[in-house]
């Protein structure tokens, strides 16, 4: 079974999000804002990664199955998901950069 390109893009974005989040948390530059993921992180990195993969791959698998019959509809929703995911991350990074600049200006 060949995966839709949009599914591959979303998986890539989610994996990058996972790696960047863990790196920032390990360096003390960030905290997990999602309460569910924060609880998973409190149980260890293995739990954090497992929950992230479950909540990423589960829905994407379901969409791939539905996409066999409704390809155009599913691709539209996947593209919407890509846009929303990237938009949220760009906004979050922008807010973090502004907070960092304000902190540096006060120092």
C-alpha positions in Angstrom: 0.0 0.0 0.0 1.4 3.3 -1.0 0.8 6.2 1.4 -0.5 9.5 0.3 2.1 12.2 0.0 0.2 14.4 2.6 0.4 11.5 5.1 4.1 11.4 4.7 4.4 15.1 5.2 2.3 15.0 8.4 4.4 12.1 9.8 7.6 14.1 9.0 6.2 17.2 10.7 5.1 15.2 13.7 8.5 13.5 14.1 10.3 16.8 13.8 8.0 18.3 16.4 8.8 15.3 18.7 12.6 15.6 18.3 12.6 19.4 18.6 10.3 19.3 21.7 12.6 16.7 23.4 15.7 18.7 22.5 14.3 21.9 23.9 13.0 20.3 27.0 16.3 18.6 27.7 18.1 21.9 27.4 15.6 23.6 29.7 14.3 26.0 27.0 10.8 24.7 26.9 8.1 22.8 28.7 5.4 20.6 27.2 2.2 22.7 26.9 -0.2 19.8 26.1 -1.4 18.4 29.5 -1.7 14.8 28.1 1.8 14.9 26.6 3.1 16.5 29.8 1.7 13.6 31.8 3.3 11.1 29.4 6.6 12.9 29.6 6.4 12.7 33.4 6.3 8.9 33.0 9.5 9.0 30.9 10.7 9.6 27.3 9.6 6.2 26.2 6.0 6.9 27.2 6.2 10.4 25.7 7.4 9.0 22.3 4.8 6.1 22.5 1.9 8.4 23.1 3.0 10.9 20.4 3.3 8.0 17.9 -0.1 6.6 18.9 -1.9 9.9 18.6 -0.1 10.5 15.2 -0.1 7.2 13.5 -3.5 6.0 14.7 -5.6 8.8 13.1 -3.3 8.8 10.0 -3.8 5.1 9.5 -7.6 5.6 9.7 -7.4 8.4 7.2 -5.4 6.2 4.8 -8.0 3.5 5.0 -10.8 5.9 4.4 -8.7 7.6 1.7 -8.9 4.4 -0.4 -12.6 5.2 -1.1 -12.6 9.0 -0.6 -9.2 10.1 -1.8 -9.9 13.7 -2.6 -11.8 14.4 0.6 -9.1 12.8 2.8 -6.4 14.7 0.9 -8.2 17.9 1.6 -8.4 17.2 5.3 -4.7 16.1 5.4 -3.7 19.3 3.7 -5.8 21.3 6.2 -4.0 19.4 9.0 -0.6 20.2 7.5 -1.6 23.9 7.3 -2.9 24.0 10.9 0.0 22.1 12.3 2.5 24.4 10.6 0.5 27.5 11.5 0.4 26.6 15.1 4.1 25.9 15.2 5.1 29.1 13.4 2.9 31.1 15.8 4.4 29.3 18.8 8.0 29.9 17.6 7.1 33.5 17.0 5.8 33.9 20.5 8.8 32.2 21.9 11.1 34.5 19.9 9.3 37.6 21.1 9.5 36.4 24.8 13.2 35.6 24.3 13.9 39.1 22.9 11.9 40.8 25.7 13.9 38.8 28.3 17.2 39.7 26.7 16.3 43.3 26.5 15.5 43.4 30.2 18.8 41.8 31.1 
